[in-house]
Amino acid sequence: MNLQAEIDNLFSSQMKKWEQLRNGIKQLDDTEEKVITWGDGFNVKIQFNPARMVSTSAKIDKESIENRPCFLCEANRPALQKGILFMEKYIILCNPFPILRNHLTIPLHSHVPQLIRNKVGDMLSLAEQLPDYVLFYNGPKCGASAPDHFHLQAGLKSPQLLQGDNVLRSCLMIESGNKSEVEELFEDVYQYLHHRQPKEDEPMMNIIAYIEQNRYKLNLFPRKAHRPRQYYENGSKQLLISPGALDMAGMIICVREEDFKKIGTHDIEDIYSQVSLPVI
């Protein structure tokens, strides 16, 4: 049985036994969406998904992280949450707070920090076996709600997530039929971004990876800020949006109805300009 079929069976089994997952998928079924389009063909899908409030509002400062149990460690995961072993070091889990169809969380067994260097090959190996999926990575200061435990995420492909560079935000696109070449090119980009942000443990970034026509594709979104200023505003000026990989690709998640209703073209352009790092 191939891995995609195993994942389908996992979702079927978990849906029967795990009420939290059933509720999460039902909430995804009921989400409202709207699309904003720019003249160059780029479009952004806005999703109203209140179930993502915990992730969007997550505190990632050192004290907060140290004072809460890691929800990706096996000892702290729900008893009903089961998974599939991958590469003898990852566990593929159904995400009970989905943004995408078949939303997966894929943590390492080991409790190690969220740092992607030397793990891009693992990401591409998983993409090989999941041709209908996108894999994505949120850096420790770029949308990861568990920056203390390395993990990837995945979900079924959608057009918004396969968009590359455009005038609204930077996207460095790496493509090759050779996995090793993609890893080498990523290392070159990593070194360049590290030079731009030498004080960071890891250059700020989000990554989308997938397979298309037997070619490996890696879209890397360099970042200069974790959250836009609107996140910290009060009253009507506030937009509680904390961009991760999906937001940067073109699927912005709103956890409050008032944000979903009022967000418009100018807001999106402004948010991207604040958090995206221009590259030359």
N, C-alpha and C positions, 0 to 999 in steps of 0.2 A: 504493500500500500504506500502511495506517495504521501509526502508531508501535507500537502493541501487537503487530501482526503482524510488524513488523520485529524487535521484541525477541524474539518467539517464534523467529524464524528465527536470530537471533543465538545464543540459547541452544542451539538444535539444532546449529548449526555448531560452536560452542565446545565442546560436549559431545563431539563426534567427535574434535576435534583437541587438546584441552587436558585432560590427565589430572588436573591439580590441581582443576579445576572438577568433573570427574566424581566424584572422590573426595569433594569437599566436599558435593555433592548426595547422594551415597550416605550420608555421615555424617548429613545432615539426615534422610534417610529412616529412619535407625536410631535417632534421638533418642528418649529417653523423655520423657513429659510427664505432668503431673498438674494438676488444677484445684482451686483453693480458692475457695469462694463465700461471700459475705456476704449478710446478710438483705435488703439493699436491692436485690439483683439484680446487684450488681457482682461480677465474678469475675476471678481472676488465674490465668493459665496459667503453670506453671513448666516450663521446658524445660531438660533436661540436655544441654548442647552443649559438649563438651570442646574442639572445634575453635575456639571463641571465646576460648581462654585468652590468646592474644597481644593481642587487643583489650581484654579485661577487665583485664589486668595492665599495660597500656601506661603507660609513664612519660611524663608530659606537661610536666615541668618544662622550663624554657628550655634548660638545658645538654643534657639528653637529646635534645630536639628538634633542637638545632643540630648534634649529633654523629651523627645518623643521616640517611641519604639519604631524601628524601621519596618514599614508595611510591606517591603519587598523580601525581607528575610523569611525563610520558611516557617520559623517558629511563630511569626506574627501574622501570617496570612490566614484568611478565613479557612476553617476546617473543611468546608465543602469545596474549596477551590482546588481543582486538580490541574495537572499540566502534562506536557510532552517534553521529554528530555531532548536536547539538541546539542550536538558536538560534545557530549559528556560534561558540559559546563554551564549550559543555559537551561532554563525551564520556560516553555511557551505556555502562557496563561491567558485565559479569556478575561478581558478588562470589563469589570461590572459597571463602569461609567463611560460607555462608548461615545466616540465622536464619529467613527466610521463603522461601516458594516464589517463584521468579523474583526473588531478591534482587539488587538493582542498586546500584552505587555510581556517582555522577554528579558527578565533579569538574569544576571550571573548568579550562580550558587553562592559565590564569595561576596562578602560585604566589603566592596572596594569602591572608591570614589567614581563619580560619573565623569570619566575622561576617555575620549574616543580614540586617542592615538594608539596605534598597534592593534586596534580592534575593527578597523574598517574592513579588513579581510573577512572577519566573521560576519559582518553586516552583508557583504556581497555574497558570501556563501549561502546565507539564509535567503537572500533575494533570488539566487539561482533556483532554489527549491520551491519558491513561492512566486511563480510568474504572474499570478493575478493580483499580487499585493504590492504596496509600497512599504518599504521599511523607513522608519524615521528616528532621528536622534535629536534630543534637546540637550544643549550644553548645561552645565551646572548653574549658570547665570542667564539662561536663555529659555526658560520654560519648564525645566525639570523640577518636579515637585519632590523628588527624592535624589538630591545631588550627592548624597552619601552612599548610594548603592547603584553600581553601573547597570543600566538597562537600555534596551531598544524597545521600540513599539512598531506595530504594523497594522495594516488594515487593507481592505480591498481598494483597488485603484479607482480614482475618479478624475475627471478631466482637470479640475482645479489644481490637483496635487502634482500634475506632470508639467506645469508651466515653468519655464526657465526665467531668464533675465528679462527685465523690462525697465522702463524709466522710473518706476515707483520705488524699487528696491534692488539691491545688488544680489546677483546670483552667479556664482562661479560654477560652470557646467563642465563636468569631466565625463568623457564617453570613450569606450573602447571595447573591442571584442575580447580583450585580454585582461583578466582580473589583476594580474600582477602590475600591469601598466597603470591601471586605475589607482592601485595602492601607492605606486611610486609618484604619480602626479598629485595625489592627495597629500603626500608627505611634502612635496614642493610647496603646495598651497599652505599647508600647516606652518611651515617654516616662515613663509612670507607674512602670514597673519601674526605669528608669534613675534616677529620683528616689529609689527605695528602695535602690538599689545604686550610688551615684554614683562609687565608686572603681573599678568594673569597666569594662574596655574595652567590654563588652557585658553587659547584664543577663543573669544566668544563666537559661537556658531550654532546653526541648526543644519541638519542634513536630511535630505530625502534620497533614497536609493531604490532602484528598481531595474528590472530586466525588460528590454523591448527589442524584438527582432534579434534575439541572441546577442545583444550588446548590453554591457553594464553601463548604467547611467547613474551619476552621482551629482545631485544639485546641492551645492553648499551655499548657505546664506550667512555671510559675515555679519556680525552684530557689534554695535557700539553701546547699547543700553539694554537692560533687562526689561524695563517697563516704560511706557511713555508717561509724560507728566500728567496726562488726563487721568491716569490710574489713581493718582494721589490728590486730585482735586476734590472739592466738596460740592454738595448740592447738584444743581443741574449741569455744572461743568464736568462732572466726573463721568468717565467711561471706564468701567471695570474690565479692561482688556489687558491680558498678560501674554504677549505673543510667544508662541512656540513654533515648531517646524511647520505645522499645518497652516497656521496663520500666515507665516512668511511665504508659503507656497501659494496661498490664495483661498484659504478657508478660515475665516475669522470667527472665533467662538465668542458669543455674548452670553453671559450667565444671568443677566437681568433683562427683563422685558423692556424697561425704559431705554436701555442702551441699544437693544435690537431695533426699536422703533425709530430712534433719533439718529443713529450713525449714518453718515452719508459720505459722498465722494471726498469732500475736503478732509473729513476726520480720518479716513483711511490713508490718504496721501500724507497727512501730517504725522500719523502714527508710524508709518513706514520710514518717513524721513528722520524721525527721532531714534529709531532702534536699528536701522540698517546701516552698516558701515560701507561707505563708498570705497571702491577699489579701482586702481588704475592699471 
